Amino acid sequence: MEDTSPPEFNRWLIINTVVLAPVIEEFIFRGIILNKWAEKSSNTRALIISSLLFGLLHIGSFIIPQFIGGLLYGIVYIKTKKLIYPILMHSISNLVPVSMMLIPAPESNEVFSVPQLIAELTPVLNITSLVFIIALPVFLFIIYRYSRNLNDEVAPFRFNTRKAT
């Protein structure tokens, strides 16, 4: 099982997906959008809007998990007032699917029929569904627990630009 893709592809895939995308997306969605909306309205409204936009950006993948991720990243940003933590969380989140894509697939000339393909994928889909069913309540509990009194928090931009007196 030899990896036949050029090494530059793997390197650039990792750099773009695990490093550049999280930095740029967190800077835009948490650093700019969340802060601007928090200045105009509330932290909660800003969190929901920035997370919804973040989910819509990822329309090619599953929007709901991206929206939930946006909520988690936003809550961490509002609570810690530091953008580095959501960037690290986002990087780790992107590392998982990228690392799975880098595993070389065995070469086969065998053609699968649809029922055969479904039979092959059923265990993987069952495991993925189970993980999602378990993880969703955990994520929702974390969002609920840490988003209480979110509007009492000073918006991160205001907090980080206050002059010491």
C-alpha angles and dihedrals in degrees: 000000000000123000106238098181115106113264090236089062093056093044095048092042090055095043094048098042102035102032115018101036095051093047094048096040094047091046090052102038101034103019097046113012098039092045095046093048091045089056091051099041135349134320090244094053091044090050093051095045095047091046093048091051089047090053092048091051087061094051090136089065130038110310098199096058089045090050091050090048089051090052092051093046090047094049091050090049094049093046098044098031088217125109094204093077097057088043090055092045091049091048092052090046090053093044093066099062092037092054090050091052091053093059105103115241119225113254115245135166091200115123116219124214118221095254090047091049091049090050090051094048099041096088091048092047091048092051092045091049091049092051090049093048090051096041098047096065090044091052092045091050091050091048091049095045098047097036094060110111089010091144090059088066120093110244109260095241092052091044094051095045098047113120116235112243 
